[in-house]
C-alpha cells in the first residue's frame, strides 16, 4: 500500500454536517435507508469536497454531487476495491 495521504485526518470528519451541503446531507440520509454508507470524503485543496458512498453489498461506489444527485458513473476507487 502507498504512503498515507490523509496525514492523520479521518476518512469521515467529525463535522460532516459542516463539510457537506444541505442537498448532499438530504441525499445521504435517503440512500442510507437503502443500506448505502458514506465511506470517505475527499477534501482536495482549493476544490469542492467529494463525498464517496458505497452500497450495502460493497459492489457499487458512487459520489454525492453538489446538487445531491448520486453519481454511479465515477472513476473513484477505494482501498480494498478491485
Secondary structure as GFF3:
##gff-version 3
##sequence-region A 1 82
A	DSSP	alpha_helix	16	19	.	.	.	ID=ss1
A	DSSP	alpha_helix	22	32	.	.	.	ID=ss2
A	DSSP	beta_strand	37	42	.	.	.	ID=ss3
A	DSSP	beta_strand	50	54	.	.	.	ID=ss4
A	DSSP	beta_strand	61	64	.	.	.	ID=ss5
A	DSSP	beta_strand	70	71	.	.	.	ID=ss6
###
